[in-house]
């Protein structure tokens, strides 16, 4: 146990963010650099080292949280990093981007603020990089087997790293011009600077993983070619089909999917554009969708100089405390104020968009909405609540509906899909096609980064066993496992 009295004597303290007026003028991460290390040992000391650590149940990776909390409390950063990497390939990603279901399941959280697990995690890995404790781990010998991984998001990268370290020759195929998937182009720079991806890619290259960018399987290379060339294939292409909003005026210029808007801002930071082709500068911006992707659009619009930003959510406003129907240790639906929301804008709940209005040139100018409520379990419009708000840029951030089928990947492989558009797999993450496996959102559906990494690690074990007859790789989850929710 770290500090036997830590949770009694030390209050919860989280990473400090830079002043809003300062951070909206740049794209750097919102946190004050170096602000965690002076406080993190005491924060780690709040861990109770429970007899049954429910944080393990909240985290699909099975992170050894009490162990690395103890090491962080004692200042043994190398040991903390080793324990952290024992279950997680990319803790610098999850420490910045995961919504921390582990904290929701923290036993201390029953009647006190939970341990700042996420802050401890990111402190350990950042310290490990600074200290040179993160080094390549190439395999001792090669198996002679080859694996293609389709997609370079967190699931694909995790699967690739595990399989490379197991001795297989792995090539990762990415249809974009840079490696990282949604980590690269879907996550704004102010949430995670891309240096964190770049140095992981260099580590993986040093271990032997090969990367092929601007190659779309199904278009540039067909499935038959890939299967002839490789002994196994892992599909980690994500669930990238955005949910649309089929209302009058949807075709107007200025109405975009979030994933058409956000990548362009990131490409400016990569040096591809001086200014993004789609910008919020000087415009009234409406973001439809109240989740994390919507918040990313809000923060991006602030930095681009929007005249106003309004975020719409069809569901009611969540409460600020757990309700009886969401008891510990499940992940509660709470009102969340992200760094983007701290920066301004309006959030409107229980409303549904009915149409868009445009000018004579076909540019969107306004949005019509109506308040909604649940009646007998169904969302119903409330008469007399219709209103119109200005909207010169609209981003649709309403989630995703399945893996992309337009490029031919699904049909060419002959993959079986379930009713939600996800690729069907068995207990070993294998599809109905021999030697073809699936990991991440392509098989699970839209989910969290921590589940994607867990899927990649688990699918790697299935591939390794398929190739060699046995495997010592860990498999933290089964395809049927689901988050600890109600």
N, C-alpha and C positions, 0 to 999 in steps of 0.2 A: 504494500500500500504506500502511496506517495506520502501525503501528510495526513496522519490520522485525525487531525482536527481541521484540516483545510476547508472542508465544506461547511464547517461551523463558524470559522473565523474570517474567511475570505469571501467577499461578494463577487458576483459575476462581472467581468470587465471584458469588453470586446475591442476589436481593432478600431482605432480612430480613423475617421475619414477626413479628407482635406476639405476646406471650406468650399461651399457650393460655388461661390463667385469665382474661385480660383480654378476648380476642376472642370467647369463647363467650357473653359477656354482652351482645354487640351484634351488629348485622348489617352493620357496615362491612367493607370489604375487609380481608383478613387481613394485608396487607403494611404495614410501617412507612412512613407517608407521608414522601416525600422521601428515602428511604434509598438509592435507586438513583443519583441524579445525582452524588453525590460519587465513585462508583466506576465509573460507566458508561463514561467516556472510556477508561480503561485497559482495561476489559473489551472495548470495541470494538477497541482496539489489538491484541488477541490474534488478530484475523482475519488470515489468511495471504495474502489476495488470491490465491487459487490460480489457476494457469493454467486449470484446468477446475474452476470452483466447483460441486461436487456439491450444495451447499445449494440451488442453483437447481433441481436435479432433484428434491430432496426436497419442495420447495414447489410446489404446483400453480399458484400465482399467478405463479411466476417472479420472485419478489421480488429486487430488485437488491441483495442483501445486502452483498457486499463494498463497493459504492459508498456505501451509507448508513452502514456501519461506519466507513469512512474519514472521512466528514463528521462523524460523532459524535465520533470520536477527536480531530478538529481543532477541535471546538466550533462548527462551522458548522451550527447547528440548522435554519436555514431551508432550506438546501440538502439536508440530510438528510431533512427533511419532504417536500420536493418529490420526491426520489427514492423515498421510501416510498410516497407517493400515486400515483406513476406506475404502480404495479401493483396497489395495494390500496386500495379505497374506505374501508375501516374498520379501520385498523391497531390502534386502541384495543380493538377486539373480539378480533382474533386475538392481539394481544400479551398478553391476559389469559386467553383461553380455548383457544387452539390448543395441542395437545400437542407442537408443534414438531417435525414430521418433518424440517425443515431442519437442526435440531441433530443429529438422528440421522445425517444425510448429510454433516455437516461433516467436511472432510478431516482437520482437527486431531483429530477424534474417533477416528481409526484407532488412535492410541496415547496420547492424552491426553484430558482432559475437553474437550468441545466448547466452542466460543464460545457465550456466553450471548446468542444471537441474539434470542430472545424478549424478554429484559429490555432489550436495546438498542432494539428496536422500540417497546416501550411507553414507554420514556423519551423517544424522539424525538417520538412523537405527543402525549404529555402536555405536553412542553415547547412543542410547536407550538400547542396549544390555549391554554396559559398566555400565550404570546407574541403571540397574535392572528394567527398565520400560517395558520390554517384559516379560510377565508372562502368564501362562496357563489361558485359558478362558473356563473352562468346562461348559456344559449346566446346567441350573437350574433344569431341569427334563428330563427324557428319554421318548421317544415316543413309545418305544416298537417295532420299526421298525428296520430292519437290511439292510445294504447296503454293497455290495462288490465293491471295486474299483480295476480294473485290470491295473496295471502300476503305478509306483511311481515317474514319472517325474513331472514337474511343474503343468501340468494339473491335474494329478491324486491326487497330494498332495493338491492342492487348493480345488478340489472338496471334498476330504476327510475331510479337516479341516472345511469347511463350513457346511457339513452335520453333522459332529460330534457336532459342536457348536449349530446346530439346534435341537439336542437331539436324533439323530439316532445313532445306534450302527454300526460303520464302521470298516471294515477290508480291508487293502490294500494288494494286492497280487503282488509280484515282482519276476520275474524269475531269476534275478541276486542274488548274495549272499549278497548284501547290498542295502539299500534303496537309491533312488535318480535318477534312470534312467540315462539319458544322462547327467544330472547334476553331477552325481557321476563318471561315467566312460567315458563320451564323452568330458567333459570340463577339460582341463589340470589344474593341481594344481596352476600353475603360473597365471591363469586367475581368479580362485576362489578356495581358500583353503577350504577343505571339512569340516572344523570345522563349517562353516556357515550352511551346511546341517545338521550336527550332532545335533546342538543345536535346530534347528527347529523340528527335529524328536523327540527329548526329550520333547519339548513343546507339540507336538501333542499327544505323549504317555500320558503325564500328563492330557491332556484334555479328553482322553478316546479312541483315535484311536488305533486300533490294526494293527500290521504289520506282514506279512507272507512272508519271503524271500525264495528263491530257490523253488518257486512253480510256474510252468508255466501252465496257464490255456489253456486247449486244449491237453496237454500231461500228466501232473501230476494230474490234476483235470479236468474232462470234463464239458462242458457247462450245461448239464442236472443236474449234482450234484450241481453246483453253483446256478442255478435258484431255485432248491428245498430248498436250505439252506437259501437264502436271499430273501428279499422282492423286492429288486431292484439291478441292476448291472450297474456300470459305466465303460465303456471300454475306457481307456486312455493309450493304448498300444503304441502310437506314430506311426510315419511313418518310420519304421526302415529298410526297404528294400533299400539297397544302389544301386544307379545307376551304372551299369557295363560298361565296355569298351570292346566290342567284336572285338578285333583286333588280328592279328597273334601274338603269343607269350604270350597271356594273361595268359596261364596256367603255365608259368615259375615261379619257386620259387623266392620269393622276391617281387612279385606283390601282394599287399594287399589292401583291402578296408580300408579306414581311420578308420572305426569303429571296425576293427580287430587289428589295430595298436595302437590307442590312449588308449583304456582301459588297455592295458598291462602296459603302463607307469604309469597310475594311480594306478594300483595294486601294483607296486613297492612302491609307496608312502604309500599305505595302509599296507605294510609289508608282502604282499603275496609272493613276489619274491625279491631276492637280485638283480637280473638283469632281464630285460624283455626278453621273448622268441623271440621277434622281436625287433631289435635295429638298430639304425642308426650309431652306433659307427664306425668311420673309413670309412664310405661308402659315395659314391656319391648318394645323395637322390634327387628324382624327385617327386614333389607333383603335381598331375593333378587335377585342380580345384582351382579357385581363390577366393572362399568365405571364411567365417569365419572358417569352418572346415579345409580348406586347410591351413589357417594361424596357426591353432592349431597344425597341423602336422609340419609346419615349425619351430615353437617355440620348439616343443618337440624334433625334430631332432637336433637343435642347442644344447640343453641341454644334449643330448646323445653323442655329440662329432662327428657329421657328418663331412666328409671331404669337402663336398660342398652340398648346398641346392638350387634347382631350382624349382620354382613354375610356372606351365603352366596354361594359361587361354585362352579359345577358343574365347572369346569376345574381342573387341578392348579395349585399355586402356582408362578408363574414364577420364574426365577432372577434374580439381581441383576446378572449380567453377560451379554453376548452369548454365544450358543452358536454352534457351527459351522454350524448350519442357518439362522442369521439373520445372515449376514455384512454388514459395512459395504458399501454405504451404505443397506441396507434398514432399515426401521423395526423395531426389535427388540421382542419381547414381554418386558418386564422387570417385576420386582416394583416397583410404584410406591406410594409413600407420599404421599398428597395431604395438604393442610392439614387436611382433615376427619379423616383417619386419625390425624394427629398428636394430635387432640383426644380420642382415646380410642375405646373399643369393641373388639370382637373380630372378626377376619376368619377365616372357616372355608372351606377349599378342598376340592375333590373330594367334594362332598356334593350330594345331590338331595332335594328336598322330596317326601314321599310323601303327606302329608295335613295338614289343619288340624283342630284340636279347638276346640269352643266351649262356652260355658256354657248354662244353661237359657234365657237371653234371646237366644241367637244371636250372642253376641259372641265373637270369636276369643280363645282363652286360651293355646293352645300349638300347636306345630308339630312334626311328626314328620319326621325325615330319615334318610337312609342314606348311608354312604360309597360312592363309585363309583370305578371304575378303568377304564382302557382295556384291553380284551381283544380281540385280533385287529382293532384299529381301531374297536371299538365300546365305548361306555360301558356298563359292567355293574355292577350292585349287588354289594357285598361282604356276604355273609351274616354275621349276627352283629354288624353295626355300626350297627344301628338305634338311634336315641335320640330323646328328646323334649326340647324346650327351650321355655321360656315365651315367649309372643308375644301381646301385647295390641294391637299395631299392626304390620301387615305391609305393606311396599311392594314392588311387583313392578317391578323395573328391569332387565328382561331384553331390552331392545332393542325395535325396531319392525319391522313386517312389510309396510309399504307405505302408499300414500296413502289417505286416507279416501274410501270409496265410499258411505257411508251417506247423505251429504247430496245425492246425485244429480249431483254435478259431473261425474264420469267418464261416467255414462250419458247425461246431457243433451248433453255435447259429442260423444259417440260416440267416445271415445278408446280406442285399442288399448293393452292391457296386456301385459307380458311374464309369464313364469312366476313371477316373484317379486312380482307386484302393482305393478310400477313402470310408469309411462307410457312407451310406446315413442316414441323420437324419432330423427330422421336426423342427418346430420353437421352441419346448421345448427341443431340443437335444435328442429326443427319436428316436430310430431306428425302423425298421419295426417289431421288436419283442417286445411284451408287457413287460414292466418293464425293458427293457435294453436300456441304454443311451450311448452316445459316446461324449467324450470331447477331445480337443487337436488335434494334428497332425493326429490321426487316422481318424478323420472326416474332418478336414480342409485341410490336406496335410501339407507338410513341411512348417514351419512358425517360428516366433520368440517366445522367452520365454514369452514376455509380452502378446502375443496373447494366449499362452497356459494357463497362469494363468487366463486370462479373460474368456477363454472357460471353465475352471474348475469351476469358480465361477458361470457362467451362467448355466452350466449343473446342478450344485447343486440345483439351484432354480427349474429347471424342475423336478428333482428327488423329491425334498421336496414337490412340489405341487402334484406330482403323489401319494406320500405316504399319504399325509394329506389332500389333497383337496385345499389347499391354501399355500402361502409361502410369507414370508417377506424378504427372502434372495435377495440380489441385483443380477441383471443380466446385466452386462455392455455391452454385445454385443449380437447380433443375429447370428445364424449359417451362414447367408448369408452376414454378414458384411465383408468388406475387407479393407486392409490398404489404407491410404491416399496417393495413388500413381497415376501416369498417365500411 
